[in-house]
Each structure stands twice: as C-alpha cells, then as structure tokens.
C-alpha cells in the first residue's frame, strides 16, 4: 500500500542508519515492526500477577 508521510529528514536518516536500511521504506517498516513488538511485550508484562498458571501444565499437555 502506498502512503504519503511527512517525516523529518534527520529522523528518517537516523532511522535508516540505526536499522542499517538502504531505503526509507525499509526503515519505516523496521520501525513499525519494532513498535508492534514492543507494544505486545508491554501488554504481556502488564498481565504479570493477573493470570494463574497450573503447576501441572506439562502433564496436562502431554496426556492428550
């Protein structure tokens, strides 16, 4: 999908250098993937202490 974005030149240059990207598109894709990955990690970490896990998970899984 083609999209027009207004990104400051210095920011896209830094993103390209950091991600070792050859193109602006690759840098934007790498940045978006990293953002999504970090948000998923934050979501999982926010659940710490809110979920209970059975101590017998291994046995239950392998008795199918």
Buried (B, 14 or more C-beta within 10 A) or exposed (E): EEEEEEEEEEEBEEBBEEBEBEEBEBBBEBBEEEEEEEEEEEEEEEEEEEEEEEEEEEEEEEEE
